Amino acid sequence: QVQLVESGGGLVQPGGSLGLSCATSRSIFSIYIMGWYRQAPGNQRELVAAITTGGRTKYADSVKGRFTISRDNAKNTVYLQMNNLRPEDTADYYCNAGARGLGSSPGNYWGQGTQVTVSS
């Protein structure tokens, strides 16, 4: 059974920073594109950022210049560093693995989700 274990998230004031991490097995991490998605109440789940095994990245326009996705191959972990957070970034954030390409639909493997709330 594939497991994506997320950590991080929480409550932060506008303009603040948060980091998310997602750990999985080497068998998954070494071959799959890893991504972060988010879903706000009443909205569809949307791509935030994704990264290939080779380190190529894709970001949603709304987070470019503020969020950074990275991966640590030694730890089988993908990270999302979120800076200059805005209230509209408030959502449940999900780790994903298995997309076929950076611009394709998400893969079949999902983490449990972690909540990010940006509020003063």
Backbone as a printed PyTorch tensor [residue, N CA C, xyz], in Angstrom:
tensor([[[  0.8450,  -1.1840,   0.0000],
         [  0.0000,   0.0000,   0.0000],
         [  0.8870,   1.2420,   0.0000]],

        [[  0.6080,   2.1450,  -0.9360],
         [  1.4080,   3.3550,  -1.0490],
         [  0.9980,   4.3280,   0.0410]],

        [[  2.0000,   4.8790,   0.7050],
         [  1.7290,   5.8740,   1.7370],
         [  2.4780,   7.1530,   1.4420]],

        [[  1.7660,   8.2500,   1.5330],
         [  2.3550,   9.5820,   1.4650],
         [  2.0430,  10.2390,   2.8000]],

        [[  3.0800,  10.5110,   3.5700],
         [  2.8970,  11.0220,   4.9240],
         [  3.2740,  12.4940,   4.9550]],

        [[  2.2790,  13.3290,   5.1810],
         [  2.4890,  14.7680,   5.1770],
         [  2.7040,  15.2990,   6.5810]],

        [[  3.4140,  16.4080,   6.6450],
         [  3.5610,  17.1260,   7.9040],
         [  3.7190,  18.6100,   7.5950]],

        [[  3.5090,  19.4120,   8.6130],
         [  3.5580,  20.8570,   8.4500],
         [  2.1590,  21.4230,   8.4120]],

        [[  2.0480,  22.6360,   7.9590],
         [  0.7540,  23.2970,   7.9430],
         [  0.4610,  23.9600,   9.2680]],

        [[ -0.7110,  24.5760,   9.3350],
         [ -1.1020,  25.2690,  10.5530],
         [ -1.6480,  26.6450,  10.2560]],

        [[ -1.6080,  27.4830,  11.2700],
         [ -2.1410,  28.8360,  11.1870],
         [ -0.9990,  29.8350,  11.0940]],

        [[ -1.1030,  30.7700,  10.1630],
         [ -0.0730,  31.7780,   9.9980],
         [ -0.7340,  33.0910,   9.6030]],

        [[ -0.1050,  34.1770,   9.9480],
         [ -0.6290,  35.4950,   9.5840],
         [ -0.2810,  35.8180,   8.1300]],

        [[ -1.0560,  36.6600,   7.5020],
         [ -0.7040,  37.0880,   6.1380],
         [  0.7130,  37.6450,   6.0800]],

        [[  1.4120,  37.2520,   5.0290],
         [  2.8090,  37.6440,   4.8920],
         [  3.7800,  36.6780,   5.5240]],

        [[  3.2760,  35.7300,   6.2770],
         [  4.1280,  34.7700,   6.9550],
         [  4.5280,  33.6040,   6.0680]],

        [[  5.2500,  32.6520,   6.6780],
         [  5.7710,  31.5010,   5.9460],
         [  5.4090,  30.2080,   6.6490]],

        [[  5.2770,  29.1650,   5.8580],
         [  5.0590,  27.8130,   6.3590],
         [  5.7500,  26.8290,   5.4420]],

        [[  6.1120,  25.6780,   5.9880],
         [  6.6900,  24.6230,   5.1820],
         [  5.9140,  23.3400,   5.3400]],

        [[  5.7260,  22.6510,   4.2390],
         [  5.0800,  21.3410,   4.2370],
         [  6.0930,  20.2970,   3.7830]],

        [[  5.9490,  19.0940,   4.2670],
         [  6.7850,  17.9980,   3.7940],
         [  5.9330,  16.7630,   3.5720]],

        [[  6.4010,  15.9110,   2.6860],
         [  5.6800,  14.6880,   2.3370],
         [  6.7170,  13.5930,   2.1130]],

        [[  6.6590,  12.5720,   2.9440],
         [  7.5850,  11.4550,   2.8380],
         [  6.8840,  10.2310,   2.2860]],

        [[  7.6110,   9.4810,   1.4840],
         [  7.0500,   8.2570,   0.9370],
         [  8.1640,   7.2340,   0.7750]],

        [[  7.8310,   6.1060,   0.1790],
         [  8.8140,   5.0480,  -0.0030],
         [  9.7220,   5.3690,  -1.1880]],

        [[ 10.8930,   4.7410,  -1.1860],
         [ 11.8240,   4.9630,  -2.2830],
         [ 11.2490,   4.4510,  -3.6090]],

        [[ 10.4740,   3.3960,  -3.5370],
         [  9.9250,   2.8330,  -4.7690],
         [  8.9830,   3.8040,  -5.4680]],

        [[  8.3410,   4.6400,  -4.7040],
         [  7.4640,   5.6560,  -5.2700],
         [  8.2530,   6.9070,  -5.6310]],

        [[  9.0650,   7.3430,  -4.6920],
         [  9.7570,   8.6220,  -4.8330],
         [ 10.7310,   8.6150,  -6.0090]],

        [[ 11.3480,   7.4880,  -6.2610],
         [ 12.4140,   7.4340,  -7.2610],
         [ 11.9010,   7.4220,  -8.6930]],

        [[ 10.6170,   7.1720,  -8.8930],
         [ 10.1370,   7.0610, -10.2670],
         [  9.0250,   8.0210, -10.6220]],

        [[  8.4070,   8.6310,  -9.6050],
         [  7.2220,   9.4190,  -9.8920],
         [  7.4220,  10.9150,  -9.7320]],

        [[  6.6600,  11.6620, -10.5470],
         [  6.4990,  13.0870, -10.3020],
         [  5.7770,  13.2650,  -8.9660]],

        [[  6.2740,  14.1880,  -8.1590],
         [  5.6400,  14.5130,  -6.8800],
         [  5.0180,  15.8970,  -6.9870]],

        [[  3.8710,  16.0520,  -6.3500],
         [  3.1950,  17.3400,  -6.4460],
         [  2.4420,  17.6960,  -5.1890]],

        [[  2.0990,  18.9510,  -5.1170],
         [  1.2330,  19.4640,  -4.0550],
         [ -0.0140,  20.0610,  -4.7020]],

        [[ -1.1520,  19.6980,  -4.1650],
         [ -2.4320,  20.2320,  -4.5920],
         [ -3.1040,  20.8640,  -3.3840]],

        [[ -4.0820,  21.6960,  -3.6380],
         [ -4.8410,  22.2710,  -2.5340],
         [ -6.3180,  22.3670,  -2.9050]],

        [[ -7.1240,  22.3580,  -1.8590],
         [ -8.5660,  22.4680,  -2.0560],
         [ -9.1470,  23.3300,  -0.9590]],

        [[ -9.7210,  24.4380,  -1.3750],
         [-10.4020,  25.3320,  -0.4390],
         [-11.8850,  24.9660,  -0.4090]],

        [[-12.5790,  25.2860,   0.6570],
         [-14.0120,  24.9610,   0.7420],
         [-14.7780,  25.5150,  -0.4470]],

        [[-15.5540,  24.6500,  -1.0840],
         [-16.3570,  25.0580,  -2.2220],
         [-15.6230,  25.1060,  -3.5390]],

        [[-14.3200,  24.8270,  -3.5070],
         [-13.5190,  24.8740,  -4.7360],
         [-13.0490,  23.4900,  -5.1330]],

        [[-12.6500,  23.3840,  -6.3910],
         [-12.0510,  22.1290,  -6.8420],
         [-10.6020,  22.0540,  -6.3880]],

        [[-10.1120,  20.8370,  -6.3200],
         [ -8.7080,  20.6480,  -5.9910],
         [ -7.8710,  21.1490,  -7.1530]],

        [[ -6.8050,  21.8850,  -6.8440],
         [ -5.9840,  22.4820,  -7.8910],
         [ -4.5090,  22.2280,  -7.6290]],

        [[ -3.7600,  22.1870,  -8.7100],
         [ -2.3130,  22.0130,  -8.6050],
         [ -1.6990,  23.2700,  -8.0040]],

        [[ -0.7920,  23.0620,  -7.0560],
         [  0.0070,  24.1580,  -6.5190],
         [  1.3950,  24.1390,  -7.1490]],

        [[  2.0430,  22.9760,  -7.0890],
         [  3.3860,  22.8350,  -7.6350],
         [  3.6880,  21.3610,  -7.8210]],

        [[  4.5730,  21.0730,  -8.7670],
         [  4.9860,  19.7030,  -9.0110],
         [  6.4520,  19.6920,  -9.3890]],

        [[  7.0840,  18.5250,  -9.1780],
         [  8.5060,  18.4040,  -9.4620],
         [  8.7980,  17.0060,  -9.9980]],

        [[  9.6100,  16.9360, -11.0440],
         [  9.9680,  15.6400, -11.6240],
         [ 11.1340,  15.0270, -10.8500]],

        [[ 11.4450,  13.7940, -11.1730],
         [ 12.5870,  13.1470, -10.5410],
         [ 13.8800,  13.8810, -10.8720]],

        [[ 13.9000,  14.5440, -12.0130],
         [ 15.0840,  15.3000, -12.4030],
         [ 15.1350,  16.7130, -11.8870]],

        [[ 14.0700,  17.1350, -11.2100],
         [ 14.0750,  18.4520, -10.5920],
         [ 13.3800,  19.5550, -11.3820]],

        [[ 12.7660,  19.1980, -12.5170],
         [ 11.9880,  20.2200, -13.2260],
         [ 10.7250,  20.5120, -12.4480]],

        [[ 10.3220,  21.7790, -12.4650],
         [  9.1930,  22.1880, -11.6310],
         [  8.1160,  22.9000, -12.4360]],

        [[  6.9320,  22.8980, -11.8570],
         [  5.7920,  23.6340, -12.4190],
         [  5.0340,  24.2310, -11.2530]],

        [[  4.5970,  25.4670, -11.4140],
         [  3.8580,  26.1590, -10.3640],
         [  2.5600,  26.7380, -10.9150]],

        [[  1.5760,  26.8030, -10.0540],
         [  0.3870,  27.5630, -10.3850],
         [  0.7740,  29.0360, -10.4550]],

        [[  0.1410,  29.7700, -11.3580],
         [  0.4750,  31.1850, -11.5120],
         [  0.3020,  31.9530, -10.2010]],

        [[ -0.6780,  31.5490,  -9.4230],
         [ -0.9970,  32.2730,  -8.1930],
         [  0.0770,  32.1480,  -7.1150]],

        [[  0.9840,  31.1800,  -7.2610],
         [  2.0060,  30.9820,  -6.2210],
         [  3.4230,  31.2300,  -6.7150]],

        [[  3.5710,  31.4940,  -8.0020],
         [  4.9120,  31.7220,  -8.5540],
         [  5.5940,  32.8770,  -7.8270]],

        [[  6.8530,  32.6490,  -7.4840],
         [  7.6160,  33.6720,  -6.7800],
         [  7.4180,  33.6630,  -5.2740]],

        [[  6.4400,  32.9130,  -4.7900],
         [  6.1840,  32.8400,  -3.3490],
         [  6.4090,  31.4310,  -2.7850]],

        [[  6.0930,  30.4190,  -3.5630],
         [  6.2210,  29.0260,  -3.1150],
         [  7.3880,  28.3670,  -3.8450]],

        [[  8.0200,  27.4370,  -3.1620],
         [  9.1050,  26.6710,  -3.7560],
         [  8.9280,  25.1950,  -3.4290]],

        [[  8.9090,  24.3720,  -4.4660],
         [  8.8570,  22.9260,  -4.2790],
         [ 10.2610,  22.3610,  -4.4660]],

        [[ 10.5990,  21.3900,  -3.6330],
         [ 11.9120,  20.7630,  -3.7390],
         [ 11.7950,  19.3110,  -3.2830]],

        [[ 12.8070,  18.5290,  -3.6100],
         [ 12.7930,  17.1380,  -3.1940],
         [ 14.1740,  16.7260,  -2.6990]],

        [[ 14.1760,  15.9060,  -1.6710],
         [ 15.4010,  15.3680,  -1.0870],
         [ 15.4320,  13.8790,  -1.4010]],

        [[ 16.2690,  13.5100,  -2.3550],
         [ 16.3010,  12.1180,  -2.7990],
         [ 16.8200,  11.1690,  -1.7200]],

        [[ 17.6310,  11.6720,  -0.8210],
         [ 18.1570,  10.8160,   0.2440],
         [ 17.0840,  10.4830,   1.2800]],

        [[ 16.1220,  11.3850,   1.4220],
         [ 15.0800,  11.1970,   2.4380],
         [ 13.7370,  10.7950,   1.8290]],

        [[ 13.6810,  10.6670,   0.4990],
         [ 12.4180,  10.3340,  -0.1690],
         [ 11.3000,  11.2930,   0.2460]],

        [[ 11.6360,  12.5430,   0.2690],
         [ 10.7150,  13.5530,   0.7910],
         [ 10.6360,  14.7390,  -0.1730]],

        [[  9.4230,  15.2380,  -0.3410],
         [  9.2120,  16.4350,  -1.1300],
         [  8.7340,  17.5400,  -0.1900]],

        [[  9.1650,  18.7430,  -0.4710],
         [  8.8610,  19.8770,   0.3910],
         [  8.1230,  20.9640,  -0.3900]],

        [[  7.3620,  21.7480,   0.3360],
         [  6.7530,  22.9460,  -0.2260],
         [  6.9900,  24.0750,   0.7650]],

        [[  7.8380,  25.0010,   0.3800],
         [  8.0850,  26.1730,   1.1970],
         [  7.1830,  27.2860,   0.7020]],

        [[  6.3810,  27.8230,   1.6070],
         [  5.3900,  28.8340,   1.2460],
         [  5.7260,  30.1310,   1.9610]],

        [[  6.0390,  31.1430,   1.1860],
         [  6.3780,  32.4540,   1.7340],
         [  5.3410,  33.4870,   1.3130]],

        [[  5.3370,  34.5800,   2.0320],
         [  4.4090,  35.6800,   1.7200],
         [  2.9790,  35.1540,   1.5340]],

        [[  2.5520,  34.3900,   2.4950],
         [  1.2340,  33.7570,   2.3970],
         [  0.1140,  34.7790,   2.4360]],

        [[ -0.9500,  34.4490,   1.7210],
         [ -2.1180,  35.3150,   1.6030],
         [ -3.3490,  34.5750,   2.1150]],

        [[ -4.3650,  35.2830,   2.5160],
         [ -5.5910,  34.6120,   2.9670],
         [ -6.1560,  33.6490,   1.9260]],

        [[ -5.9870,  33.9730,   0.6510],
         [ -6.5040,  33.0870,  -0.4000],
         [ -5.7020,  31.8030,  -0.5560]],

        [[ -4.5900,  31.6830,   0.1450],
         [ -3.8460,  30.4240,   0.1630],
         [ -4.4440,  29.4290,   1.1600]],

        [[ -5.3930,  29.8770,   1.9460],
         [ -6.0380,  28.9980,   2.9150],
         [ -6.7240,  27.8340,   2.2200]],

        [[ -6.3540,  26.6270,   2.6060],
         [ -6.9030,  25.4200,   1.9720],
         [ -6.3500,  24.1950,   2.6740]],

        [[ -6.8900,  23.0560,   2.3110],
         [ -6.2700,  21.7820,   2.6550],
         [ -5.2710,  21.4480,   1.5510]],

        [[ -4.0570,  21.1290,   1.9450],
         [ -2.9870,  20.8340,   1.0020],
         [ -2.7190,  19.3350,   0.9850]],

        [[ -2.5960,  18.7900,  -0.2210],
         [ -2.4290,  17.3490,  -0.4040],
         [ -1.1720,  17.0520,  -1.2110]],

        [[ -0.4270,  16.0890,  -0.7490],
         [  0.7070,  15.5670,  -1.4990],
         [  0.1970,  14.5450,  -2.5120]],

        [[  0.8170,  14.5290,  -3.6830],
         [  0.3910,  13.6160,  -4.7450],
         [  1.6000,  12.9910,  -5.4120]],

        [[  1.4450,  11.7520,  -5.8490],
         [  2.5000,  11.0760,  -6.5960],
         [  1.8900,  10.3290,  -7.7530]],

        [[  2.6250,  10.2980,  -8.8630],
         [  2.2200,   9.4490,  -9.9680],
         [  1.7390,  10.1430, -11.2130]],

        [[  1.7600,  11.4800, -11.2440],
         [  1.3490,  12.1490, -12.4730],
         [  2.2700,  11.7460, -13.6200]],

        [[  1.7190,  11.6960, -14.8340],
         [  2.5190,  11.2750, -15.9840],
         [  3.4220,  12.3880, -16.4960]],

        [[  3.0110,  13.6110, -16.2530],
         [  3.7980,  14.7540, -16.7040],
         [  3.4880,  15.9610, -15.8630]],

        [[  4.3030,  16.9950, -16.0140],
         [  4.1040,  18.1860, -15.1960],
         [  2.7700,  18.8740, -15.4920]],

        [[  2.2850,  18.7560, -16.6690],
         [  1.0350,  19.4150, -17.0080],
         [ -0.1610,  18.4970, -17.0740]],

        [[  0.0090,  17.2780, -16.6020],
         [ -1.0670,  16.2890, -16.7300],
         [ -1.9020,  16.2120, -15.4630]],

        [[ -2.8830,  15.3530, -15.4870],
         [ -3.7270,  15.1330, -14.3110],
         [ -2.9040,  14.5360, -13.1810]],

        [[ -3.3800,  14.7010, -11.9550],
         [ -2.6260,  14.1460, -10.8300],
         [ -2.5440,  12.6320, -10.8820]],

        [[ -1.5630,  12.0950, -10.1760],
         [ -1.4130,  10.6510, -10.0720],
         [ -2.4230,  10.0510,  -9.1180]],

        [[ -2.3260,   8.7650,  -8.9490],
         [ -3.3170,   8.0390,  -8.1680],
         [ -3.0490,   8.0080,  -6.6740]],

        [[ -1.8980,   8.5150,  -6.2550],
         [ -1.5100,   8.3940,  -4.8570],
         [ -1.6180,   9.7450,  -4.1610]],

        [[ -2.3170,   9.7280,  -3.0290],
         [ -2.5820,  10.9580,  -2.2890],
         [ -2.2080,  10.8150,  -0.8160]],

        [[ -1.7410,  11.9270,  -0.2570],
         [ -1.5740,  11.9980,   1.1850],
         [ -2.9030,  12.2930,   1.8500]],

        [[ -2.8740,  12.3660,   3.1750],
         [ -4.0990,  12.5430,   3.9360],
         [ -4.5650,  13.9960,   3.9650]],

        [[ -3.7090,  14.9120,   3.5960],
         [ -4.0500,  16.3230,   3.6010],
         [ -3.6260,  16.9980,   4.8860]],

        [[ -3.2330,  18.2570,   4.7610],
         [ -2.8810,  19.0510,   5.9250],
         [ -3.4390,  20.4590,   5.7230]],

        [[ -3.9520,  21.0310,   6.7920],
         [ -4.6500,  22.2980,   6.6740],
         [ -3.6970,  23.4670,   6.8240]],

        [[ -3.8590,  24.4340,   5.9350],
         [ -3.1210,  25.6930,   6.0130],
         [ -4.1440,  26.8220,   6.1120]],

        [[ -4.0250,  27.6080,   7.1570],
         [ -4.9280,  28.7380,   7.3560],
         [ -4.1230,  30.0110,   7.4660]],

        [[ -4.4480,  30.9700,   6.6100],
         [ -3.7590,  32.2510,   6.6120],
         [ -4.7590,  33.3110,   7.0700]],

        [[ -4.5370,  33.8100,   8.2560],
         [ -5.4990,  34.7370,   8.8380],
         [ -4.8340,  35.5700,   9.9130]],

        [[ -5.3000,  36.7930,  10.0410],
         [ -4.8040,  37.6580,  11.1140],
         [ -5.7220,  37.5600,  12.3290]]])
